[in-house]
Amino acid sequence: MVDGPVVAVRGEAYREVAPEIARFTVTARARDRDREATLTRLAERAAAVRVLLDGEGPGIDRRETGELQVRPETRRSGERVVAYSGSVTTTVTVSDFTALGELMLRLADQDQVEVAGPWWSLRPDSPAHREARHAALADALLRAREYAEALGARVTALIELADAGAAEQPMMSRMAYAMGDGAESGPPELELDPQPQTVHAAVQARFAISEPVLG
């Protein structure tokens, strides 16, 4: 229990910083009346995507196969199967944006492959988050001192400090590109502009202050 006057404040900080990573998805698809043909084509197209990604080497930070679907297609009435369709999706993460647009278009240039993204973000351990939290605490202390000075008092101690809940505001730029027959001339060039990320931090703080001078 604290004796004496207390001032409670909220400190906030906003920072706009360059993104550190970009994610996009690559989906290979196949469809045929024959189930084995569908599976074979899907495997071949997924393998072609994998080979292209393998060729990037250290240019790719991470890749994950997220969803594999193979399903029969039936007529609206009855259970007669008229075709089989399948898809496999890979999520790719990169931190080098130099050739990102070129990579995405080269992937989309593959037969029956769809590319979507990129989604820009910061790493979970980005220094930008820590800097924003420090700035939010500094803002809370500044506000407390301003209130205390208005009362002819001064801040004497920190009583309580709590994170008020804040998060990175994700920004995205979606590009969807798909080709059905692998154009021989190759994909066009594409330059992508990374979107700045807004980082917000907030704290709730209570400070003890000296006796105010009123009147």
C-alpha positions, 0 to 999 in steps of 0.5 A: 500500500502506497501512502501519498498521492499517486498519478496513473498514466498511459504511455504509447509509442508508434514507429513506422519501420521497414519490413524484415521478411516477406511471405508468399504462397505457391500452389500447384494444381492438377485436374483430370478424369483419371485419379492416377493421372491427377496425382501424377501431374500434381506430383510433377508440378509440385516437384517443378516448384521444389526444384525452382525453390531449391535453385534459390539456395540461401535466398530463401529463409524458410519454406513450408508445405502447408496444405495438400488436397485431393478430392473427387468431383461429382455431379450435382445429383448422385455420387458419380465421380466426373473428375479428380482435382488436387492442389499442394500449397507451399509458404515461402519466407524471404528476407532478401527482397532484391529478386522477390518479384522475379522469383514470384513470377518465375514460379507463377510461370510454371504450368498450373501454378498460382502465386499469392502475396507478398505479405510483409512483416517484422520478425517476432524478435525484431529490435523495433518492438523493444524500441517501441516499448522503451519509447512507450515507457518514456512517454508514460514517465514524461506524462507523469512528470507533466501532471506532477509539475502542473500540481507543483509536485514531482515524481518520486517513485514507480509503483506499478507498470503493466503492458497495455497490449500492443502489436505490430500492425501487419501490412500486406500487398497481395499479388495473385499471378497464375499461368496455365501453359508456361509461356515460352518467352518467360515472365515479365519483370516486376518490382515490388515496393516493401510496405512500411510496418507500423509498430505500436507499444503501450503501457499503463503506469502508476507513479508516486508523487510528492505532495502537490502545491494547491491553491 
